[in-house]
Amino acid sequence: MADTEDLTLEQAGAESGDLTTRILELRDAYYERDEVLVADAEYDLMIRRLEELERLFPELQSQDSPTQTVGGRADNTLFAPVRHA
């Protein structure tokens, strides 16, 4: 990680992309496979760094950014489908 004040948009974009990919991998492991790959503190640091980059370079933030979404999907296999009249 470069010092935030010395970052160019290109560098911030590359770091943001790397963080986004890693965070999404970790979310998938945690929510979909019940695997913990990093400590919560490390995950939180990644999220905070991504938030900082998006604050400094708002053009990097998108609606599907990990800072704008929650992880996991609804488990639709828990209950049998029901047909309503």
HTML snippet that shows the backbone in 3Dmol.js (N, CA, C, O; Angstrom):
<script src="https://3Dmol.org/build/3Dmol-min.js"></script>
<div id="view" style="width:600px;height:400px;position:relative"></div>
<script>
const pdb = `
ATOM      1  N   MET A   1       0.831  -1.189   0.000  1.00  0.00           N
ATOM      2  CA  MET A   1       0.000   0.000   0.000  1.00  0.00           C
ATOM      3  C   MET A   1       0.873   1.249   0.000  1.00  0.00           C
ATOM      4  O   MET A   1       1.772   1.403   0.827  1.00  0.00           O
ATOM      5  N   ALA A   2       0.592   2.116  -0.927  1.00  0.00           N
ATOM      6  CA  ALA A   2       1.310   3.388  -0.979  1.00  0.00           C
ATOM      7  C   ALA A   2       0.677   4.363  -0.001  1.00  0.00           C
ATOM      8  O   ALA A   2      -0.470   4.198   0.415  1.00  0.00           O
ATOM      9  N   ASP A   3       1.464   5.399   0.362  1.00  0.00           N
ATOM     10  CA  ASP A   3       0.874   6.459   1.176  1.00  0.00           C
ATOM     11  C   ASP A   3      -0.299   7.045   0.411  1.00  0.00           C
ATOM     12  O   ASP A   3      -0.208   7.287  -0.793  1.00  0.00           O
ATOM     13  N   THR A   4      -1.380   7.269   1.102  1.00  0.00           N
ATOM     14  CA  THR A   4      -2.594   7.743   0.464  1.00  0.00           C
ATOM     15  C   THR A   4      -2.389   9.080  -0.229  1.00  0.00           C
ATOM     16  O   THR A   4      -2.912   9.292  -1.323  1.00  0.00           O
ATOM     17  N   GLU A   5      -1.644   9.977   0.382  1.00  0.00           N
ATOM     18  CA  GLU A   5      -1.480  11.305  -0.208  1.00  0.00           C
ATOM     19  C   GLU A   5      -0.629  11.281  -1.470  1.00  0.00           C
ATOM     20  O   GLU A   5      -0.681  12.230  -2.253  1.00  0.00           O
ATOM     21  N   ASP A   6       0.151  10.231  -1.692  1.00  0.00           N
ATOM     22  CA  ASP A   6       1.011  10.137  -2.865  1.00  0.00           C
ATOM     23  C   ASP A   6       0.397   9.330  -4.007  1.00  0.00           C
ATOM     24  O   ASP A   6       1.027   9.162  -5.051  1.00  0.00           O
ATOM     25  N   LEU A   7      -0.808   8.837  -3.822  1.00  0.00           N
ATOM     26  CA  LEU A   7      -1.436   7.983  -4.822  1.00  0.00           C
ATOM     27  C   LEU A   7      -1.956   8.767  -6.018  1.00  0.00           C
ATOM     28  O   LEU A   7      -2.498   9.864  -5.881  1.00  0.00           O
ATOM     29  N   THR A   8      -1.775   8.174  -7.195  1.00  0.00           N
ATOM     30  CA  THR A   8      -2.437   8.696  -8.386  1.00  0.00           C
ATOM     31  C   THR A   8      -3.754   7.934  -8.541  1.00  0.00           C
ATOM     32  O   THR A   8      -3.970   6.910  -7.892  1.00  0.00           O
ATOM     33  N   LEU A   9      -4.613   8.435  -9.392  1.00  0.00           N
ATOM     34  CA  LEU A   9      -5.876   7.742  -9.650  1.00  0.00           C
ATOM     35  C   LEU A   9      -5.615   6.341 -10.176  1.00  0.00           C
ATOM     36  O   LEU A   9      -6.309   5.394  -9.803  1.00  0.00           O
ATOM     37  N   GLU A  10      -4.627   6.207 -11.033  1.00  0.00           N
ATOM     38  CA  GLU A  10      -4.294   4.897 -11.600  1.00  0.00           C
ATOM     39  C   GLU A  10      -3.856   3.920 -10.511  1.00  0.00           C
ATOM     40  O   GLU A  10      -4.294   2.769 -10.495  1.00  0.00           O
ATOM     41  N   GLN A  11      -2.999   4.371  -9.605  1.00  0.00           N
ATOM     42  CA  GLN A  11      -2.539   3.515  -8.504  1.00  0.00           C
ATOM     43  C   GLN A  11      -3.696   3.167  -7.571  1.00  0.00           C
ATOM     44  O   GLN A  11      -3.836   2.019  -7.149  1.00  0.00           O
ATOM     45  N   ALA A  12      -4.520   4.158  -7.254  1.00  0.00           N
ATOM     46  CA  ALA A  12      -5.669   3.924  -6.384  1.00  0.00           C
ATOM     47  C   ALA A  12      -6.635   2.946  -7.036  1.00  0.00           C
ATOM     48  O   ALA A  12      -7.206   2.086  -6.364  1.00  0.00           O
ATOM     49  N   GLY A  13      -6.816   3.080  -8.351  1.00  0.00           N
ATOM     50  CA  GLY A  13      -7.704   2.165  -9.071  1.00  0.00           C
ATOM     51  C   GLY A  13      -7.206   0.737  -9.031  1.00  0.00           C
ATOM     52  O   GLY A  13      -7.987  -0.198  -8.856  1.00  0.00           O
ATOM     53  N   ALA A  14      -5.892   0.569  -9.194  1.00  0.00           N
ATOM     54  CA  ALA A  14      -5.310  -0.773  -9.145  1.00  0.00           C
ATOM     55  C   ALA A  14      -5.459  -1.372  -7.746  1.00  0.00           C
ATOM     56  O   ALA A  14      -5.835  -2.535  -7.601  1.00  0.00           O
ATOM     57  N   GLU A  15      -5.165  -0.580  -6.728  1.00  0.00           N
ATOM     58  CA  GLU A  15      -5.291  -1.072  -5.350  1.00  0.00           C
ATOM     59  C   GLU A  15      -6.746  -1.368  -5.016  1.00  0.00           C
ATOM     60  O   GLU A  15      -7.050  -2.374  -4.374  1.00  0.00           O
ATOM     61  N   SER A  16      -7.634  -0.498  -5.449  1.00  0.00           N
ATOM     62  CA  SER A  16      -9.063  -0.693  -5.217  1.00  0.00           C
ATOM     63  C   SER A  16      -9.547  -1.984  -5.873  1.00  0.00           C
ATOM     64  O   SER A  16     -10.310  -2.742  -5.275  1.00  0.00           O
ATOM     65  N   GLY A  17      -9.104  -2.226  -7.088  1.00  0.00           N
ATOM     66  CA  GLY A  17      -9.478  -3.457  -7.784  1.00  0.00           C
ATOM     67  C   GLY A  17      -8.976  -4.692  -7.070  1.00  0.00           C
ATOM     68  O   GLY A  17      -9.706  -5.673  -6.927  1.00  0.00           O
ATOM     69  N   ASP A  18      -7.722  -4.649  -6.617  1.00  0.00           N
ATOM     70  CA  ASP A  18      -7.153  -5.780  -5.885  1.00  0.00           C
ATOM     71  C   ASP A  18      -7.916  -6.025  -4.579  1.00  0.00           C
ATOM     72  O   ASP A  18      -8.237  -7.164  -4.241  1.00  0.00           O
ATOM     73  N   LEU A  19      -8.199  -4.943  -3.852  1.00  0.00           N
ATOM     74  CA  LEU A  19      -8.942  -5.075  -2.599  1.00  0.00           C
ATOM     75  C   LEU A  19     -10.338  -5.631  -2.847  1.00  0.00           C
ATOM     76  O   LEU A  19     -10.798  -6.513  -2.122  1.00  0.00           O
ATOM     77  N   THR A  20     -11.008  -5.118  -3.865  1.00  0.00           N
ATOM     78  CA  THR A  20     -12.362  -5.584  -4.178  1.00  0.00           C
ATOM     79  C   THR A  20     -12.362  -7.072  -4.481  1.00  0.00           C
ATOM     80  O   THR A  20     -13.199  -7.816  -3.971  1.00  0.00           O
ATOM     81  N   THR A  21     -11.427  -7.502  -5.310  1.00  0.00           N
ATOM     82  CA  THR A  21     -11.337  -8.928  -5.652  1.00  0.00           C
ATOM     83  C   THR A  21     -11.114  -9.769  -4.404  1.00  0.00           C
ATOM     84  O   THR A  21     -11.783 -10.784  -4.207  1.00  0.00           O
ATOM     85  N   ARG A  22     -10.183  -9.352  -3.567  1.00  0.00           N
ATOM     86  CA  ARG A  22      -9.861 -10.124  -2.356  1.00  0.00           C
ATOM     87  C   ARG A  22     -11.035 -10.141  -1.376  1.00  0.00           C
ATOM     88  O   ARG A  22     -11.358 -11.188  -0.815  1.00  0.00           O
ATOM     89  N   ILE A  23     -11.664  -9.009  -1.172  1.00  0.00           N
ATOM     90  CA  ILE A  23     -12.806  -8.942  -0.252  1.00  0.00           C
ATOM     91  C   ILE A  23     -13.941  -9.835  -0.742  1.00  0.00           C
ATOM     92  O   ILE A  23     -14.567 -10.533   0.057  1.00  0.00           O
ATOM     93  N   LEU A  24     -14.211  -9.821  -2.037  1.00  0.00           N
ATOM     94  CA  LEU A  24     -15.278 -10.671  -2.577  1.00  0.00           C
ATOM     95  C   LEU A  24     -14.930 -12.152  -2.434  1.00  0.00           C
ATOM     96  O   LEU A  24     -15.808 -12.971  -2.161  1.00  0.00           O
ATOM     97  N   GLU A  25     -13.660 -12.496  -2.615  1.00  0.00           N
ATOM     98  CA  GLU A  25     -13.221 -13.886  -2.394  1.00  0.00           C
ATOM     99  C   GLU A  25     -13.451 -14.291  -0.942  1.00  0.00           C
ATOM    100  O   GLU A  25     -13.947 -15.382  -0.661  1.00  0.00           O
ATOM    101  N   LEU A  26     -13.085 -13.401  -0.030  1.00  0.00           N
ATOM    102  CA  LEU A  26     -13.250 -13.699   1.398  1.00  0.00           C
ATOM    103  C   LEU A  26     -14.714 -13.814   1.784  1.00  0.00           C
ATOM    104  O   LEU A  26     -15.086 -14.686   2.569  1.00  0.00           O
ATOM    105  N   ARG A  27     -15.548 -12.937   1.234  1.00  0.00           N
ATOM    106  CA  ARG A  27     -16.995 -13.016   1.497  1.00  0.00           C
ATOM    107  C   ARG A  27     -17.561 -14.333   1.006  1.00  0.00           C
ATOM    108  O   ARG A  27     -18.334 -14.988   1.705  1.00  0.00           O
ATOM    109  N   ASP A  28     -17.172 -14.718  -0.202  1.00  0.00           N
ATOM    110  CA  ASP A  28     -17.677 -15.967  -0.762  1.00  0.00           C
ATOM    111  C   ASP A  28     -17.269 -17.146   0.121  1.00  0.00           C
ATOM    112  O   ASP A  28     -18.086 -18.019   0.414  1.00  0.00           O
ATOM    113  N   ALA A  29     -16.018 -17.168   0.536  1.00  0.00           N
ATOM    114  CA  ALA A  29     -15.557 -18.258   1.399  1.00  0.00           C
ATOM    115  C   ALA A  29     -16.339 -18.283   2.707  1.00  0.00           C
ATOM    116  O   ALA A  29     -16.749 -19.347   3.171  1.00  0.00           O
ATOM    117  N   TYR A  30     -16.541 -17.125   3.290  1.00  0.00           N
ATOM    118  CA  TYR A  30     -17.203 -17.040   4.599  1.00  0.00           C
ATOM    119  C   TYR A  30     -18.693 -17.389   4.508  1.00  0.00           C
ATOM    120  O   TYR A  30     -19.194 -18.214   5.273  1.00  0.00           O
ATOM    121  N   TYR A  31     -19.384 -16.759   3.574  1.00  0.00           N
ATOM    122  CA  TYR A  31     -20.840 -16.917   3.521  1.00  0.00           C
ATOM    123  C   TYR A  31     -21.298 -18.134   2.739  1.00  0.00           C
ATOM    124  O   TYR A  31     -22.338 -18.712   3.057  1.00  0.00           O
ATOM    125  N   GLU A  32     -20.551 -18.535   1.727  1.00  0.00           N
ATOM    126  CA  GLU A  32     -21.009 -19.627   0.881  1.00  0.00           C
ATOM    127  C   GLU A  32     -20.383 -20.972   1.237  1.00  0.00           C
ATOM    128  O   GLU A  32     -21.008 -22.015   1.046  1.00  0.00           O
ATOM    129  N   ARG A  33     -19.164 -20.957   1.747  1.00  0.00           N
ATOM    130  CA  ARG A  33     -18.464 -22.211   2.037  1.00  0.00           C
ATOM    131  C   ARG A  33     -18.164 -22.399   3.511  1.00  0.00           C
ATOM    132  O   ARG A  33     -17.552 -23.395   3.898  1.00  0.00           O
ATOM    133  N   ASP A  34     -18.592 -21.446   4.343  1.00  0.00           N
ATOM    134  CA  ASP A  34     -18.370 -21.516   5.787  1.00  0.00           C
ATOM    135  C   ASP A  34     -16.885 -21.671   6.121  1.00  0.00           C
ATOM    136  O   ASP A  34     -16.518 -22.437   7.012  1.00  0.00           O
ATOM    137  N   GLU A  35     -16.032 -20.932   5.394  1.00  0.00           N
ATOM    138  CA  GLU A  35     -14.586 -20.958   5.609  1.00  0.00           C
ATOM    139  C   GLU A  35     -14.124 -19.580   6.067  1.00  0.00           C
ATOM    140  O   GLU A  35     -14.562 -18.561   5.532  1.00  0.00           O
ATOM    141  N   VAL A  36     -13.251 -19.553   7.042  1.00  0.00           N
ATOM    142  CA  VAL A  36     -12.643 -18.304   7.492  1.00  0.00           C
ATOM    143  C   VAL A  36     -11.196 -18.318   7.003  1.00  0.00           C
ATOM    144  O   VAL A  36     -10.390 -19.133   7.452  1.00  0.00           O
ATOM    145  N   LEU A  37     -10.873 -17.413   6.082  1.00  0.00           N
ATOM    146  CA  LEU A  37      -9.538 -17.386   5.484  1.00  0.00           C
ATOM    147  C   LEU A  37      -8.626 -16.346   6.109  1.00  0.00           C
ATOM    148  O   LEU A  37      -7.404 -16.480   6.041  1.00  0.00           O
ATOM    149  N   VAL A  38      -9.196 -15.307   6.718  1.00  0.00           N
ATOM    150  CA  VAL A  38      -8.406 -14.276   7.404  1.00  0.00           C
ATOM    151  C   VAL A  38      -9.138 -13.883   8.682  1.00  0.00           C
ATOM    152  O   VAL A  38     -10.338 -14.112   8.829  1.00  0.00           O
ATOM    153  N   ALA A  39      -8.395 -13.297   9.586  1.00  0.00           N
ATOM    154  CA  ALA A  39      -8.993 -12.809  10.829  1.00  0.00           C
ATOM    155  C   ALA A  39      -9.925 -11.638  10.528  1.00  0.00           C
ATOM    156  O   ALA A  39      -9.742 -10.923   9.543  1.00  0.00           O
ATOM    157  N   ASP A  40     -10.912 -11.453  11.378  1.00  0.00           N
ATOM    158  CA  ASP A  40     -11.854 -10.337  11.210  1.00  0.00           C
ATOM    159  C   ASP A  40     -11.130  -9.000  11.142  1.00  0.00           C
ATOM    160  O   ASP A  40     -11.506  -8.130  10.356  1.00  0.00           O
ATOM    161  N   ALA A  41     -10.109  -8.832  11.949  1.00  0.00           N
ATOM    162  CA  ALA A  41      -9.370  -7.566  11.979  1.00  0.00           C
ATOM    163  C   ALA A  41      -8.719  -7.278  10.625  1.00  0.00           C
ATOM    164  O   ALA A  41      -8.722  -6.137  10.163  1.00  0.00           O
ATOM    165  N   GLU A  42      -8.171  -8.298   9.998  1.00  0.00           N
ATOM    166  CA  GLU A  42      -7.544  -8.119   8.677  1.00  0.00           C
ATOM    167  C   GLU A  42      -8.595  -7.762   7.621  1.00  0.00           C
ATOM    168  O   GLU A  42      -8.376  -6.885   6.785  1.00  0.00           O
ATOM    169  N   TYR A  43      -9.730  -8.449   7.670  1.00  0.00           N
ATOM    170  CA  TYR A  43     -10.834  -8.147   6.748  1.00  0.00           C
ATOM    171  C   TYR A  43     -11.300  -6.704   6.943  1.00  0.00           C
ATOM    172  O   TYR A  43     -11.509  -5.973   5.975  1.00  0.00           O
ATOM    173  N   ASP A  44     -11.457  -6.307   8.192  1.00  0.00           N
ATOM    174  CA  ASP A  44     -11.899  -4.941   8.490  1.00  0.00           C
ATOM    175  C   ASP A  44     -10.903  -3.901   7.972  1.00  0.00           C
ATOM    176  O   ASP A  44     -11.310  -2.845   7.486  1.00  0.00           O
ATOM    177  N   LEU A  45      -9.612  -4.188   8.072  1.00  0.00           N
ATOM    178  CA  LEU A  45      -8.594  -3.276   7.541  1.00  0.00           C
ATOM    179  C   LEU A  45      -8.736  -3.118   6.030  1.00  0.00           C
ATOM    180  O   LEU A  45      -8.594  -2.016   5.501  1.00  0.00           O
ATOM    181  N   MET A  46      -9.015  -4.213   5.344  1.00  0.00           N
ATOM    182  CA  MET A  46      -9.206  -4.148   3.890  1.00  0.00           C
ATOM    183  C   MET A  46     -10.418  -3.287   3.540  1.00  0.00           C
ATOM    184  O   MET A  46     -10.365  -2.460   2.629  1.00  0.00           O
ATOM    185  N   ILE A  47     -11.507  -3.493   4.277  1.00  0.00           N
ATOM    186  CA  ILE A  47     -12.716  -2.699   4.029  1.00  0.00           C
ATOM    187  C   ILE A  47     -12.444  -1.222   4.294  1.00  0.00           C
ATOM    188  O   ILE A  47     -12.836  -0.367   3.500  1.00  0.00           O
ATOM    189  N   ARG A  48     -11.788  -0.922   5.387  1.00  0.00           N
ATOM    190  CA  ARG A  48     -11.488   0.484   5.715  1.00  0.00           C
ATOM    191  C   ARG A  48     -10.569   1.120   4.675  1.00  0.00           C
ATOM    192  O   ARG A  48     -10.749   2.284   4.317  1.00  0.00           O
ATOM    193  N   ARG A  49      -9.598   0.371   4.194  1.00  0.00           N
ATOM    194  CA  ARG A  49      -8.704   0.900   3.159  1.00  0.00           C
ATOM    195  C   ARG A  49      -9.493   1.175   1.871  1.00  0.00           C
ATOM    196  O   ARG A  49      -9.297   2.208   1.230  1.00  0.00           O
ATOM    197  N   LEU A  50     -10.371   0.264   1.500  1.00  0.00           N
ATOM    198  CA  LEU A  50     -11.187   0.470   0.301  1.00  0.00           C
ATOM    199  C   LEU A  50     -12.089   1.682   0.481  1.00  0.00           C
ATOM    200  O   LEU A  50     -12.251   2.476  -0.446  1.00  0.00           O
ATOM    201  N   GLU A  51     -12.674   1.833   1.654  1.00  0.00           N
ATOM    202  CA  GLU A  51     -13.498   3.018   1.932  1.00  0.00           C
ATOM    203  C   GLU A  51     -12.681   4.299   1.798  1.00  0.00           C
ATOM    204  O   GLU A  51     -13.156   5.296   1.255  1.00  0.00           O
ATOM    205  N   GLU A  52     -11.448   4.260   2.298  1.00  0.00           N
ATOM    206  CA  GLU A  52     -10.585   5.436   2.214  1.00  0.00           C
ATOM    207  C   GLU A  52     -10.266   5.774   0.757  1.00  0.00           C
ATOM    208  O   GLU A  52     -10.318   6.939   0.365  1.00  0.00           O
ATOM    209  N   LEU A  53      -9.940   4.774  -0.033  1.00  0.00           N
ATOM    210  CA  LEU A  53      -9.649   5.010  -1.447  1.00  0.00           C
ATOM    211  C   LEU A  53     -10.867   5.574  -2.173  1.00  0.00           C
ATOM    212  O   LEU A  53     -10.741   6.476  -3.001  1.00  0.00           O
ATOM    213  N   GLU A  54     -12.033   5.042  -1.861  1.00  0.00           N
ATOM    214  CA  GLU A  54     -13.264   5.524  -2.510  1.00  0.00           C
ATOM    215  C   GLU A  54     -13.625   6.936  -2.042  1.00  0.00           C
ATOM    216  O   GLU A  54     -14.239   7.701  -2.787  1.00  0.00           O
ATOM    217  N   ARG A  55     -13.254   7.269  -0.843  1.00  0.00           N
ATOM    218  CA  ARG A  55     -13.504   8.633  -0.357  1.00  0.00           C
ATOM    219  C   ARG A  55     -12.585   9.621  -1.074  1.00  0.00           C
ATOM    220  O   ARG A  55     -13.013  10.706  -1.469  1.00  0.00           O
ATOM    221  N   LEU A  56     -11.332   9.239  -1.234  1.00  0.00           N
ATOM    222  CA  LEU A  56     -10.358  10.110  -1.883  1.00  0.00           C
ATOM    223  C   LEU A  56     -10.554  10.182  -3.399  1.00  0.00           C
ATOM    224  O   LEU A  56     -10.283  11.210  -4.020  1.00  0.00           O
ATOM    225  N   PHE A  57     -11.021   9.095  -3.978  1.00  0.00           N
ATOM    226  CA  PHE A  57     -11.245   9.006  -5.420  1.00  0.00           C
ATOM    227  C   PHE A  57     -12.672   8.490  -5.653  1.00  0.00           C
ATOM    228  O   PHE A  57     -12.855   7.310  -5.954  1.00  0.00           O
ATOM    229  N   PRO A  58     -13.675   9.351  -5.520  1.00  0.00           N
ATOM    230  CA  PRO A  58     -15.078   8.926  -5.606  1.00  0.00           C
ATOM    231  C   PRO A  58     -15.420   8.208  -6.913  1.00  0.00           C
ATOM    232  O   PRO A  58     -16.357   7.412  -6.952  1.00  0.00           O
ATOM    233  N   GLU A  59     -14.685   8.477  -7.962  1.00  0.00           N
ATOM    234  CA  GLU A  59     -14.948   7.813  -9.236  1.00  0.00           C
ATOM    235  C   GLU A  59     -14.666   6.311  -9.187  1.00  0.00           C
ATOM    236  O   GLU A  59     -15.071   5.576 -10.088  1.00  0.00           O
ATOM    237  N   LEU A  60     -13.981   5.856  -8.152  1.00  0.00           N
ATOM    238  CA  LEU A  60     -13.702   4.425  -7.989  1.00  0.00           C
ATOM    239  C   LEU A  60     -14.870   3.668  -7.360  1.00  0.00           C
ATOM    240  O   LEU A  60     -14.947   2.444  -7.472  1.00  0.00           O
ATOM    241  N   GLN A  61     -15.761   4.375  -6.711  1.00  0.00           N
ATOM    242  CA  GLN A  61     -16.875   3.718  -6.009  1.00  0.00           C
ATOM    243  C   GLN A  61     -18.004   3.405  -6.984  1.00  0.00           C
ATOM    244  O   GLN A  61     -18.399   4.244  -7.794  1.00  0.00           O
ATOM    245  N   SER A  62     -18.506   2.193  -6.888  1.00  0.00           N
ATOM    246  CA  SER A  62     -19.647   1.786  -7.707  1.00  0.00           C
ATOM    247  C   SER A  62     -20.715   1.185  -6.798  1.00  0.00           C
ATOM    248  O   SER A  62     -20.471   0.903  -5.625  1.00  0.00           O
ATOM    249  N   GLN A  63     -21.885   1.000  -7.361  1.00  0.00           N
ATOM    250  CA  GLN A  63     -22.990   0.450  -6.569  1.00  0.00           C
ATOM    251  C   GLN A  63     -22.715  -0.966  -6.098  1.00  0.00           C
ATOM    252  O   GLN A  63     -23.268  -1.397  -5.085  1.00  0.00           O
ATOM    253  N   ASP A  64     -21.873  -1.697  -6.812  1.00  0.00           N
ATOM    254  CA  ASP A  64     -21.588  -3.074  -6.411  1.00  0.00           C
ATOM    255  C   ASP A  64     -20.263  -3.212  -5.652  1.00  0.00           C
ATOM    256  O   ASP A  64     -19.754  -4.321  -5.484  1.00  0.00           O
ATOM    257  N   SER A  65     -19.713  -2.095  -5.198  1.00  0.00           N
ATOM    258  CA  SER A  65     -18.510  -2.127  -4.383  1.00  0.00           C
ATOM    259  C   SER A  65     -18.799  -2.852  -3.066  1.00  0.00           C
ATOM    260  O   SER A  65     -19.903  -2.749  -2.533  1.00  0.00           O
ATOM    261  N   PRO A  66     -17.814  -3.584  -2.541  1.00  0.00           N
ATOM    262  CA  PRO A  66     -18.002  -4.226  -1.236  1.00  0.00           C
ATOM    263  C   PRO A  66     -18.336  -3.236  -0.118  1.00  0.00           C
ATOM    264  O   PRO A  66     -18.877  -3.631   0.914  1.00  0.00           O
ATOM    265  N   THR A  67     -18.018  -1.956  -0.315  1.00  0.00           N
ATOM    266  CA  THR A  67     -18.360  -0.957   0.699  1.00  0.00           C
ATOM    267  C   THR A  67     -19.834  -0.559   0.614  1.00  0.00           C
ATOM    268  O   THR A  67     -20.359   0.092   1.517  1.00  0.00           O
ATOM    269  N   GLN A  68     -20.493  -0.950  -0.466  1.00  0.00           N
ATOM    270  CA  GLN A  68     -21.895  -0.573  -0.678  1.00  0.00           C
ATOM    271  C   GLN A  68     -22.848  -1.756  -0.618  1.00  0.00           C
ATOM    272  O   GLN A  68     -24.057  -1.584  -0.771  1.00  0.00           O
ATOM    273  N   THR A  69     -22.325  -2.942  -0.400  1.00  0.00           N
ATOM    274  CA  THR A  69     -23.145  -4.148  -0.405  1.00  0.00           C
ATOM    275  C   THR A  69     -22.884  -4.980   0.847  1.00  0.00           C
ATOM    276  O   THR A  69     -21.923  -4.735   1.576  1.00  0.00           O
ATOM    277  N   VAL A  70     -23.730  -5.943   1.083  1.00  0.00           N
ATOM    278  CA  VAL A  70     -23.523  -6.892   2.172  1.00  0.00           C
ATOM    279  C   VAL A  70     -23.243  -8.261   1.569  1.00  0.00           C
ATOM    280  O   VAL A  70     -23.654  -8.548   0.445  1.00  0.00           O
ATOM    281  N   GLY A  71     -22.554  -9.092   2.309  1.00  0.00           N
ATOM    282  CA  GLY A  71     -22.185 -10.404   1.799  1.00  0.00           C
ATOM    283  C   GLY A  71     -23.247 -11.442   2.033  1.00  0.00           C
ATOM    284  O   GLY A  71     -24.166 -11.257   2.831  1.00  0.00           O
ATOM    285  N   GLY A  72     -23.104 -12.532   1.326  1.00  0.00           N
ATOM    286  CA  GLY A  72     -23.993 -13.675   1.497  1.00  0.00           C
ATOM    287  C   GLY A  72     -25.240 -13.593   0.650  1.00  0.00           C
ATOM    288  O   GLY A  72     -25.636 -12.530   0.173  1.00  0.00           O
ATOM    289  N   ARG A  73     -25.831 -14.732   0.483  1.00  0.00           N
ATOM    290  CA  ARG A  73     -27.091 -14.840  -0.245  1.00  0.00           C
ATOM    291  C   ARG A  73     -28.075 -15.594   0.639  1.00  0.00           C
ATOM    292  O   ARG A  73     -27.687 -16.330   1.546  1.00  0.00           O
ATOM    293  N   ALA A  74     -29.341 -15.395   0.356  1.00  0.00           N
ATOM    294  CA  ALA A  74     -30.365 -16.114   1.116  1.00  0.00           C
ATOM    295  C   ALA A  74     -30.297 -17.595   0.762  1.00  0.00           C
ATOM    296  O   ALA A  74     -30.168 -17.956  -0.408  1.00  0.00           O
ATOM    297  N   ASP A  75     -30.382 -18.431   1.761  1.00  0.00           N
ATOM    298  CA  ASP A  75     -30.382 -19.875   1.537  1.00  0.00           C
ATOM    299  C   ASP A  75     -31.787 -20.294   1.172  1.00  0.00           C
ATOM    300  O   ASP A  75     -32.669 -20.338   2.030  1.00  0.00           O
ATOM    301  N   ASN A  76     -32.000 -20.598  -0.084  1.00  0.00           N
ATOM    302  CA  ASN A  76     -33.344 -20.958  -0.513  1.00  0.00           C
ATOM    303  C   ASN A  76     -33.593 -22.459  -0.463  1.00  0.00           C
ATOM    304  O   ASN A  76     -34.609 -22.923  -0.981  1.00  0.00           O
ATOM    305  N   THR A  77     -32.698 -23.229   0.142  1.00  0.00           N
ATOM    306  CA  THR A  77     -32.905 -24.671   0.258  1.00  0.00           C
ATOM    307  C   THR A  77     -33.376 -25.071   1.651  1.00  0.00           C
ATOM    308  O   THR A  77     -33.601 -26.252   1.919  1.00  0.00           O
ATOM    309  N   LEU A  78     -33.525 -24.092   2.534  1.00  0.00           N
ATOM    310  CA  LEU A  78     -33.904 -24.392   3.901  1.00  0.00           C
ATOM    311  C   LEU A  78     -35.345 -24.876   3.994  1.00  0.00           C
ATOM    312  O   LEU A  78     -35.655 -25.768   4.783  1.00  0.00           O
ATOM    313  N   PHE A  79     -36.226 -24.287   3.187  1.00  0.00           N
ATOM    314  CA  PHE A  79     -37.636 -24.656   3.216  1.00  0.00           C
ATOM    315  C   PHE A  79     -38.077 -25.146   1.846  1.00  0.00           C
ATOM    316  O   PHE A  79     -37.546 -24.743   0.811  1.00  0.00           O
ATOM    317  N   ALA A  80     -39.059 -26.021   1.878  1.00  0.00           N
ATOM    318  CA  ALA A  80     -39.629 -26.514   0.610  1.00  0.00           C
ATOM    319  C   ALA A  80     -40.443 -25.397  -0.031  1.00  0.00           C
ATOM    320  O   ALA A  80     -41.055 -24.591   0.670  1.00  0.00           O
ATOM    321  N   PRO A  81     -40.452 -25.346  -1.361  1.00  0.00           N
ATOM    322  CA  PRO A  81     -41.274 -24.327  -2.041  1.00  0.00           C
ATOM    323  C   PRO A  81     -42.749 -24.490  -1.684  1.00  0.00           C
ATOM    324  O   PRO A  81     -43.234 -25.602  -1.474  1.00  0.00           O
ATOM    325  N   VAL A  82     -43.438 -23.379  -1.622  1.00  0.00           N
ATOM    326  CA  VAL A  82     -44.865 -23.383  -1.301  1.00  0.00           C
ATOM    327  C   VAL A  82     -45.616 -22.753  -2.460  1.00  0.00           C
ATOM    328  O   VAL A  82     -45.211 -21.713  -2.978  1.00  0.00           O
ATOM    329  N   ARG A  83     -46.708 -23.382  -2.866  1.00  0.00           N
ATOM    330  CA  ARG A  83     -47.576 -22.823  -3.902  1.00  0.00           C
ATOM    331  C   ARG A  83     -48.729 -22.121  -3.220  1.00  0.00           C
ATOM    332  O   ARG A  83     -49.445 -22.721  -2.418  1.00  0.00           O
ATOM    333  N   HIS A  84     -48.905 -20.874  -3.531  1.00  0.00           N
ATOM    334  CA  HIS A  84     -50.012 -20.109  -2.962  1.00  0.00           C
ATOM    335  C   HIS A  84     -51.206 -20.173  -3.887  1.00  0.00           C
ATOM    336  O   HIS A  84     -51.076 -20.198  -5.111  1.00  0.00           O
ATOM    337  N   ALA A  85     -52.373 -20.197  -3.267  1.00  0.00           N
ATOM    338  CA  ALA A  85     -53.609 -20.263  -4.073  1.00  0.00           C
ATOM    339  C   ALA A  85     -53.855 -18.985  -4.824  1.00  0.00           C
ATOM    340  O   ALA A  85     -54.846 -18.874  -5.546  1.00  0.00           O
TER     341      ALA A  85
END
`;
const viewer = $3Dmol.createViewer("view");
viewer.addModel(pdb, "pdb");
viewer.setStyle({}, {cartoon: {color: "spectrum"}});
viewer.zoomTo();
viewer.render();
</script>
